[in-house]
């Protein structure tokens, strides 16, 4: 078959009797753009050997497009290697691109049964390649076990990946030519479905619009809004196929990248540097796809338990006394609060590693006060270092100069940009000396102000001038022959590409790795780092927040797909600024955002200095009661959330989960991004519209129990209109699951000592299962060192099976349980064989019992009907 295709392609290319009309006849939606690099006239288009056929309207299919067969690279024979096989690609005539590369090296590695890895690079010249510290399987896949087959078209070169089980085409790159020049790399492929998610960070729905749209991946300081590249770059997408199958593709390239979509469906990658380093993940289900992706980029870190509590911040807490009052008012009003934050207000002249001697002169004492109360403290730490302090007065810059840690300009001098403190130097975190210098800076500051975590902002890196204070060289790196279609200036809001000795986007995980390691060494405990900017693998080192969101209902709605996308990218600890960062919130909006935010894995309220206050205690009593209820619900569920994060850390499970990942064969679940799951057990259905007091929520097939009013619904999968007054967020427990919970408190230091209770949702067959991971919540590598407890819960009768114990559960008890799905009132309830006097039955489904059973021992709770 491939031989026949190759002969046909050669005939079409060489036979002058084949008319241009035949080669150019195709449906408009099947056209691939031949003028992506610049606007072409008809003459210029045809000089490239492409087709020119105008269409009505300015948007949509290209007018200049590739014919059905177009000259390109020719592939030579494969040569086996210890890693896989290689081949050489050559082209007889140059393409239309400047500095075209005529010979390429192809390597194909079957990494695992579900992972195919292909690279295309220039064999004669070293180009930047991203090296990630992941856990890529080293064993070559057994061809018999592989979930895919591959086919290669030799001339013009292309490849096809099929799913072995059903023959479905997953990728077909023969649809358009491969281009590879010094600053323009292009690869197109068909798509198996229009249900595509990923390719962050953008302000989009969970499913991407493929109707002649494009997305740019290039980190920059840009508040979330449509049609813009934002703080992070994640060149990974997942495609939902038919019958619940799924696959994913990852282009490991940290240059500026554009992805163009068309409704056939198909997409085209264009990168302005590096190599084409492509992974194809075959699943076969959506959760397996993300797990295969994380085997390449690395599994997420395990956060400290306290970081799952409520965090409060504002740019505008201008003194230590103001900060103290905020924390005290929160607890006086009975709002849980674990972590108090300060924005840049604390810093002397906005310089990091300092604190203002007048407004924050007693900052060390304030932090110690928080610690004595059981709270934690975090402050902002921008990576830019002020460069204008008199010599000898600002050690971070003085020492950095001596140790040569700052990025240089083209003349070999330190590049100076401009950020909050004014003229600013930027550390080069790819330099090992820089990482040691940064650790020394953190250690010195921590000896004065014992912070518990670090908040890394402006690390795209942001820059208030284009390039540097001295301007920019006029070279190809700053002004490449091609820039993405959003017409981004490649140096706007960041700085000069030619001044890097590395690639900008990949510096982000290196920066966060440096912060994590420094904090870990200084504190000797599990580090907490929060980052605004991100790239693939960042979940290994930090959590992420979604930046400067506005206080409005649209941004509330879009925060859900933002959180879910980061979950797909291997960053489970993620959240948006609750109630919004920019603009003034309203009471209703803030209540609804607090309810939704109670189910962000990372929960923080943060806003800008010029805006109205939005601490929970600011609002009326009804609003406060609703917010308090949401916070208490979250705190009760922290043992469950912590267990989910353990599974993310050890098995690459998702925490905040799109419905399609859990119900891949349900057509309705494929498109939903206004609801989401925690793990496989809890369905969260928030109110996202102003004035709404009821909610059209989708419940997937099965039985679902309301955590609010004990009602239950057994359905085949349908939308239902649910009551949703201001004081309620609808949360449903899925049949067959057991949720470990704990009595809430104002801080996790107190709640962790409270009695546990179990919520048991029996299936139609009368069974359920759950688990609990428990350690001290703060020590390093507890799972890796075996220093933890792990308990399995199983029901028909409720049985606890402690598979591992280390003392962390000693003294803690199961104080009660509630069992959904009991069909009739029990005659009695037994706990370890003894009758339980205090139990109730209500709503034709629920048994509740008050108990006092040691969590560190086996126990059995049963009932007789």
N, C-alpha and C positions, 0 to 999 in steps of 0.2 A: 504493500500500500504506500509506504513512504517513498519507495523507488518511483512508483507511478506519479505521485505528487511532485517529486523532484523533476521528473522529465517534463511534466505539464508546465511547471513553473518556468523551466528553461525555455520551453517552446514559446510561451507567452511573452517572455522577456526578449527573445532574439528574433522572432518572426515578425518582419515588418508588415506583413499582410493583416495581422491582427489589429483591428481598428481601436483607436482610443475610446470610442463609444462603448465597446464591449467591456474593456477594462474599467471604465468609469461608471458603468451602470450598476447602481446599488441603491438600496433604500436610504433615505437621508439619515435615519437614526444609526445606520451602520458605518457612517463615514468616520474616519480617523483623521484628525487635523494634521495637515502637512505644513501649516504656517504658524505653529505654536510659538516659535521663537520671535516672529515679527509679522506685521501686516504686509501682505503681498498683493501686487497687482496680478491680473490674469497672466500677463507675459512672464512675470517672475515666478508665478506658481508653476506654469507649464515648463519653464526652464529647469525646474527641479524634477521634472518627469511626473508631476502630480496632476490631478484633475481639477478643473475649475467649473463650478456650476452654482451660480448665485440662487438664493432662496429668499422669499419674502421675510422681512423682519430682520432685526439686528442680532437677536439672540437665537440660540439653538444650534443646529448642525453647521459645521464649517463649510465655507464656500470652496476653499482649497483643501483637497483631501487626497490621501494616497489611493492609487488604483488598486484593483484586487490583487495584483502581483507587482512587487516593487523590488528593485535590486537591493541587496544587503550583504550580510556576511555569509560566507560558505563554511560549513563545519567539516573538519577533517575527521578521521576515524578516532574512536575512543581508545584510550590506553588505560588498562587497569592500574590502580595504585593501592597502597595499604589503606587509604581512607575512602576510596571509591573508584572514580574514573575521571579522566581528563581528556580534553580535546582542544584543538586550536581552531579559532575562527579567523578567517581572513576576508577582506573585501578587495576586489580587483580595482575598483575606482572609488575615490573619496566620496563621502556624502556631502551635502550642502553646508555642513556645519564647519565653523572655524576650528582649526587644530584637531581635526578628525583623527581618531586612533584606528589604524587599519588592521591591526592584529590583536586578538583578544585570547585570553586563557579561560576556558570553561572548566570548572570542577563541579562534579556532581557527587554528593555524599548522601547515602541513605542512613541518616543518623539513627533512626529507630523505625519501628513498624508504622508509626504514624507521623513521622517527620522526615521530609525531604529537604535537602540543603543544596542550593546551587549558587555558585559565585561566578561573576564575569569581571575580569580585571585586565589591566594593561601589563603584559609580561615584561615589558622593556623599561618601565618607569614605576617607581614606588609612589603609590597614591595613598591618601589617608584611609585607613580601615579602622572601624570601631571594634574594640576588644571589650567584651562584657564579661564580668566575673560570674557567669551563670553556671549551671550544672548540666551542660549539654551531654547527653548520653554518648559514651565513647565507643560502645559496641556497635559494629556495623549491623544493620538490620538484615535478618534472613529474608531473602527475596520471596520465599513462600509465605511469610507472615505479613509482608508489607500490605498496607491498606490502599496502596496506589499502584498504578502502572504509569510509565513514562514513554512517550514517543518523541522522536526528534525529526524535524524536517531539516535537511542539510543545506538546501539552497533555494531561496534565502532561508537563513537559519531561523528556527523557532522550535518551541517544545510544547507538548500537550501533557497535562497531568490528568489522569482519570481515577475515579474511585473504583477500586477493583470489584467491589461487591455488586455494583449495578452499572458500571461503564459510564457513569455521568462525568462529563468534562468539568473539571475543577478549574483548570487554567488552560488557556490556549493562546500562546503568544504569537502564533502565525497570523493573527488578524491584522497586524500592522508591523512595520519594520522596527528592528532593534537599531538604535542609534547610540553611539558612544564616542563622544568628543571630550576634550579636556574639561570643559565646563558645561557639558550638556549630556546627560545620560537618560535615555528614554526607553521604556519597556511598556508595551500594551498587552492586555489580556481580556478575553471574554470573562464574564462572571456567570456562575451557575444559578444565580437568583438575584432579584432586586432587593433582597432583605439583607442589607449591609450595615454594620455598626463598627465604630472605632475611629481611627485616624484623628485622634485628638491632638491638641486641645482646641475645641471650637464651641461656639454657642449654637448648638444644634439639638434636634430631637435625637432619640436613641437610634432610630433608623435614618440613614443618610438619604438625602434627595439626590437621585441619579439623573435628573433631567437636565443635562448639559450644565452641570455645576462643577466647581472645583474647590479644593481645600489646600491651603498652604500650611506647611509645617516649618516654623522658624520661631524660636522663642523670642518674645518681646514683651515689654511692659505695656499692656493694653487691657483696659477694663472690658469685661465680657459684653459683647454685642455681636450681632449677626455679621457674616461676611468679613471676618477678620481672623488672622492668626493671633493666638493668645499666648499665654505664658509658657506652655509646654509643647513638646513634640513627641508623638507616639505613632510611628509609622507601622501600625498593625491594624488589620481589620479582620472581622469575623463575618462569615456568610451563613445564613440559615438556608439550608437546602430543603428538599421535600422530605416528608416522612420522618421529620425530627432529626435528620442528619445535619452536620455543620462542618465547616472547615475554616481555617484562618491562614493569613499570609502576613509575613513580617519582612519588611525591607530594612535591613540593618545599615542605615546610612544617616549620619547626623548633620549633613549639609542641609541647606534650604531645599525643600522638596515640595513639589506640587503634585496633587492627585486630581486628574480630570475624569469626570464620570460622563457616561452617556447611556441612554435608556435601553440599549439593546438587550441585556445590560453588559457594560464593559467599563474598564478604567484604564488610564494611562498614568504611569509614574514618570515624573521628570525630576531628576536631581541635578544640582549644579556643581557637583564634585564627588570625590570618593570613588567607590566601586558599587557594582550591583551585587549585593549580598542578600540572598533571598531564601527565606524559610517558608515551607508549606506544611501546615499542620492539618492532619486528616481527621482528627476527632476520634470516633465518628459523631459524638454528641457535643453540644456547645461547651459543657463543663470540661470535657476532655481537651477541647481546643485550647482553652485558657490554661489548663494544666501543662500542656505541651509547650505553650508559649513561655510560661514561667520556668520551665526546665531550661530554657535558653537564657532568659534574662535574670533568673534568680527568684527565689521565693521571698515573700515579704518578711520584714522584721516583726518580732513580737513586742508590742508596746507594753509599757508599764500599766498596771491596772488603774492607777489613779488618773491616767490620761483619758480614760473612758468616761470620767465624770464631766460635770458642766464647767466650762471655761468662760471667763468674762474679761473683756478688754474694751478699751476705747482710746483712740488718739484724741487726747484731751483730758486725761487724768494727770493734771499738771503738777501735782505735788504728792509726796508720800502721804500726807494727811488726807488728801482727796481719795487716794487709792485705798487707804485704810477704811475710810467711811463707807465706800462702796461695798467692800467685802463684809463689813459689819452689818450694813443695812440689808444685804442679801440674807444673812443668817437670822437677823432679827425678824425678817418677814417669812422665815421658815422656807426659804428657797435653798435647795442643795447647791453648793458651790465648792468645787475641789481646787480650782486653779485660778488665781488672780494674775492678770497680765498687765504689763505696761508697754505702750508704744514708744516712739522715739522721744517722748516728753522727758524721759529720765536722763537722757544723755547730755553731757556738757557740750554745748555748741553743736549738738547733733552728731558728735563723734562717738563711734562705738568703742566699747571697753572703757568708757568713762561714765561718771554720773554727776549731775549738776550739784555743786556744793551747797547751794542755797535751797533750791526747791526739793532736792532729793538727797540732802546731806546725811539723813539717817536711813538711807535705803538699806544698808546691811541690817540695821536693827528691825526694820519693818519685815524683811524677809524672815528673820529669825522668829519674829512674832507669829507670822503665818505658819511656820513650821511647828511651833509649839501648839498651835490650834489644830494641827493635822492637815493643813492646807499645803499647796505647792505654789511656786512662783516662777513665771516665765517672762522674759523680756525679748524685745526685738534686737536682732543683730544683723545689720546689713553687711555684705561682704566688701563694700567699698571703704577705703581708708583715707581719711582726710590728709591732704598733703601740704597744708598751709600753716600748720602750727610752728612756732619758732623752734629751731633745732634744740633738742634736749628736753622738750616739754611734752611730747606725745610719743611714748615708747613704742606703740604698735607701728608707727611710721618710721621712727628712727631705727628700730631694730630690723624692720623689713628692708630698709635701705641697705643696712650692713649685710644682710643675709641674701640679698638679691632675689627677692620673692615676687616682685611686681612685674607686670607685663610691660614690655618695651615697645617703643614705636619703631618706625623704619630706620631712624638714625641711631638706634641703640639707647635712646634715653627713655625714662619712664613715661609711659603713656598717662596723660592726665585727662580725665573726663570730669563730669560734674554731676553730683548727686546731692542728697540732702545737706551734708556739711559744707558744700561748695566744691572747689577743686578736689578731685579724688583720684587715688591710685587703686588699681585692681590687682588682687593676688592671682598668681598663676598656680592653681591647685593641681596641675599635672606635675609640678615640681615637688619632689619629696621633701625638699627643704622648706617649701611653703607650708606643707602640711604639719611639719614639726613646729615651725614658727607660729602657726595658727593654734596649735595645741598649747604652746607656751603662753600665748595671749589669753586663751580661755582659762588656763590654769591660774594665771596671775589675777585675772578679774574674779574668778570664782573664789579665790582666797579672801577676797573682800566682800563679794556679793554672791552667796551660795545659791545661785539659781538652780532650778530643777530641770529646765529644758531650754531649748533655743528655738527662736522663731526667725527663720531666714527669709527675708524679703529682698526685693530688688535684685535677685540673683539670676536674671536672664542672661547677662547682667543688664540692668537698666542704666540709662545714661541720659542726662537732660540736654546734652548737646550731641550733634551728629558727629560721631567718630571721636574727636578729642577737642580740647579747647584750642588746639592749633589747626583745626580743620582736618581735611582728609587728603591722602594721595589720590590722584586720578588714575587708578589702575583697574585692571580687570577683576581683581578680587573685591573691590568696593563697588564697582560698576560692571558686573558680569554681562556677557553678551545677552543673557536671558535672565529675567527675574519673573517670579510667579505672577499669575494673572491678576491677583489682588493689587498689583502694582506697588508692592511694599518696597520701600527703600531698604536695601539690605543692611544699611548701617543706622537706620532711624531707630531711636529709643535703645540703641545698644552701642557698640563701638567697633572699630575698624577690624575687618577680617584679616588683613595682611599683618596686623600687629599680634595675632595669635601665633604661638608655636604649636597650636593644637586646634581642634575644631570646637566652635563655641557651644553647640548644644550638648556635646558629650562632656563638657566641663561641669555641667550641672550635677550629674551623679557623683563625679569626683569631689565636687565641693561639699555635697551632703555627706559623702563618705568621710571626709575630713572632719566635719562637724560631729558626726556620730561617734567616730573613734576618739576624738578629743574629749567629748563629754563623758564617754564611757570610762576613759582612763582617769579623768579628773574626779568623777563622782564615785567610780567603782560600782555603779548600779546600771540598770537598764536605761539606755538613753532615750530621750524624747526630743525629736527634731521635727519641725514643721516647715515646709518649703512652699513657696509660691511657684517657682519655675520647676520644670520636670522634663525628664527624658526616660526612655525605656530603661528599666532596672532601678528606678528611684525608690520603689517600694521596699527594696532591701535596706534602705537607710533612713527613710523618713515618711511621715504623712504629708498630705497636701491639703491646702484649702483653695477654693476656686477663685480667689482674688477679689477685686473691688466690685462686688455685685451691687446693684441699685436696690433701694427699698421700694419695690413695686411687685405687683402680682405676677407679671410675666417672668421676672427673674426668680420668683419663688417657684414657678412651674418648671423652668428650665434647670433649676438646681438638681432635680431628680435625674434627668439623663446625664448631667455632668458627673454626679456621684457614681452612677451606674457605669459610665464609661471608664472612670478611673478604676473601678472594680475589675473590669475586663483587662485593664492595663497592669494589673498586679499591684495596685495601691489601695488596699482595703481601708486604711485609716484616712478618711477623706470627709470633708464637709464644706458647706458654704457658710458665709457670715450670716448668722441668724438675725432676722429683721432687716438685713441689708446694711451695707457699709456706706453707700452714697445716698444722699437725700434723706428726707424725714419719713419715718415709718408712721403707720396709723396703729391704733390699738388693735383693731381687728386683724390687720395684716401681721402684726407682731405675735398675736396669739396663735394664728394659723402657722406662722413660721416656727414658733417654739414647738408646736405639736409635731410638725414635720421634722424639725431639727432634732427632736428627741430620738429620732431614728436615723440620723446621720451617724455613721460610726464615730466620727469626730464631731463634737458638739461645742461650738463657741459662738457667743454673741459679741459682735464687734462693729463699731461704727466710727465715722469720721468726726473730726473735732468741731466742724461748724454746724453739725446736725443736731436735732433735738435728742435729748437723752432717750435711751431705749432699754435701760435695765428693767428687769421684770417688776421691781417694786415701784416703778414710776406710774404704773397704770392703775385703773380702777379695781375695786375689790373683785368683781366678777372675772375680769381679765386675769388678775393675779391668781385667782383660784384655778382657772383653766390652765395657766402656765405651770402652776405648782403641781397640778395633777399630772401633766405631761412629764415633768421632771421626775416626779416620784415613780411613774410607770417606768421611765428609762432606768432609774437607779435600781428598781426591783429586778430588771432584766439584765443587769450587768454581768452576773455569772454566765448567762447564756451568751451574751455578746463576747465575753472574754473567751469562752469555749470556741465560738465561731472563729475568732481571730487566731486561736491556737491551730485550728484546722487549716486556716489560710497559711500560717507560718510553716506548718509541717507537711501539708498535702496540697497546697495551692488551691484550696477551695475558695469560692467567693463568699463574701459576707453580705453586703447589700447586693441583692441578686435580681437581675431582670427576670420577669416571668418566663420568658422564652427559654431560659437556661434550665428551669425546673420542669416546664411543660412544653418540650420542644415539638411534640406532635399536635398540640392544640393551636389551630390557626388564629384564634383570637389573642392568644398570648404573644404571638410573634411581634406585634406592633405596639404593645402597651408600654408607656413610659411615664404615666401619671400615678402608677402604683408600683410597688416593688416588694420584694421578700427580704427577710433576714434569714439567711440560710435556706433551708427547705421547709421551715416550720411556721414562720409568722408572715402574714400578708398585711402590709401597711397601705391604707387607702386614705390619704390626707385630703382635706378640702383645699382647693387651689383657686377658687373663684370668690371674688368679693361678694358679700351678702348671702352666700349659700348656707342653707341650714339642712340640706339634704344632699346626697352624693350618689351619682350613678357609678357604682363600683363593679368591676368584673371579678367574679369568683370562679376560678378554674374548676375543672371537674373534681368532684369529691365532696367530702363533708367538712365544713368549716364552722368553728365555734367562736362566737364573739367574746373577746376578753372583757367587754364592757357590760353586756346585759345578759350573758349566759345563753343567749339564743343560739340555735344551730341551723345550718342550711345544708341539705344534701342535694346537689345539683349536678347537671351534666356539663356545666360551664356556661355561664350567662351573666349579663349585666343585671344588677338589682339596684333599686333606689333605696338607699340606707339613710336613716335619720343621722344628721350631723350638726347638732346645735353647737354653739361656740365652745362649749366646755368638753367636747368629745372629739377624739380622733379614732376612727374605726380601725381596729386591729383584730385579726382573726387567726386562730390557731388551726393548723391543718391536722386532720385526722391521722392517727398513727404516730404522733410525736409527743415527747415529754419535754417540757421547758423547765430548767432549773432556775429558780428565782431566790431573792433574798429580801428581807424587810428593808425598805429604803431608810436612809439617814441623810443628814446635811452634808456629809463627806464620806468618801469611800473608806477612810480609816475607821469610821464607825460602822458603816453598813457591812463591811467585811466580817465584823464580829457578830452580826445579827443572825437570827435563825433563818435557815433556808426553808423554802416551800416549793412544791412541785405542781405544775399545771400539766395534767395528763389528758390528752385528747384521744380517746379510744377510736379505733377504726370500726367499720361495720362488723368486722370479725372479732372485735373486742380486744385488740392488741395495740401497743404503742411502744416506742423506744426513744431514749434520749441519753445524753451523757454530760459529764461535767469535768472540765480541766481546772485544776486548782493548784496554785503554788503561792509563794509569798507576795507575788505581784510586782516585784521590783528587782530581784536578783538576776544576774546574767546567766543565760544559757541553761535555764532550769530543765527544759526538755532534753537538751543535748546531754546533760549530765545526770539525767534520771532523778532530779530533785523536785518531784511534783506528785500530786495525787490525780488519779483518773478513775472516775466512777461511771459505770454503765447502769442505766435504769431501764427496766423492762416491765411491761404490764400486759396482761390479763389481770392477775393480781400484781401489785406494784412491788418489784423486787429491786433492791440495790445490790450491785456487784462491784465492790472496790477492786479494780484490777491492779492498782498501784497506790501505795500510801507512803508519805514521807513525814507525817506529823503536821502538815499545814492545815488539816481538817480537825485536828484534835481540839476538843472543847466546843466544836460547832455542832448544832443539832438541826434535824429536820423538824421544823415547828408545825408543819401542816401540809396538806395537799388538797387539791381540788381535782376531781376526776369528771371530765365531760364524757357523755355518751353512755352513762349507766341507764338502762332502759326503764327500771322501776325502783322504788325505794328499797334499799337493802334491809334485811332483817337485823343485821349487826355488822360491825366493822371490827376486824382484828388487826393488831399491830404486833408483830412477832409472837402471834398466838394469843395475845391478851386482848380482851374486849376493850374497844374505845368508847368511852361514854359520850364524848363531845363530838358528835358528827351531825351533819344536816343534809337534807336532800331537797332540792327545789328545781323548779322549771322543767320537770320531767326528764332531766338529763344529768344533773350535777350533784356529786357527793363531795362535801367538804369535811375534813377532819382536822382537829387540833391534836398535835402529837409532840413528842420530845424524844426523838430517836437519834442516837449519835451518827453523824455523817461518816465517821471513820470506820464504821462497822457495817456488816451486812444487815439488811432489814427487809421485812416483808409486810406489806399492808394488803389485806384482802377483805372482800365483802361477800356476804351471802344474800342472794335474792329470793 
